[in-house]
Amino acid sequence: MSQAQRSRRHRPRRGAWEGGWYRAARRVPSPNFGPRPPGHAVRLAVMHSISLPPGVYGGDAVERFFTNRLDARAHPYFAQLEGVAVSAHFLVRRTGEVVQFVQIGDRAWHAGQSVWRGVPNCNDYSLGIEMEGLEGRKFEAAQYRAAARLLRDAASVWPVAEVVGHEHVAPGRKGDPGPGFDWRRLLRLLRRSMK
């Protein structure tokens, strides 16, 4: 592939969005969101990891959890999640499929008590990306490619300048995505996609 072909292939696409909804994602709207406070632009992406039950992939439990439809009796682990109302903007499945729960203009409930560079309440100014996986374990190549594409497309419309982990904005409280997440690989893909 020539340099010109690579540049066309990886050029950020403003047309990738319909309002705050990502055209490449499957929409599963969550009721768990709110308005962003005035003056808070989306400038941070927070990476997470999730699987329900832990270590089980491919089912619909995460989608049910983020849409308040998870049956707490379906698995012993789910009992502790009963009544919990959370969401993220995106879930990147092991296959690379992207699912969107909250449009980017709204505040998803993903980071909880958090701070980045001295600014508290990261939910106010971030987008949340859940990688289907288990904290500390490895993630799939398709997930890194999809996450890099998503981040590139988000940065083409919103001033997303940094990508961090939940563990970085809530140290001591959260440990995801954990040591199995390959930050160098994601950054390498991001650099390549911006050329």
Disulfide bonds with the S-S distance in Angstrom:
none
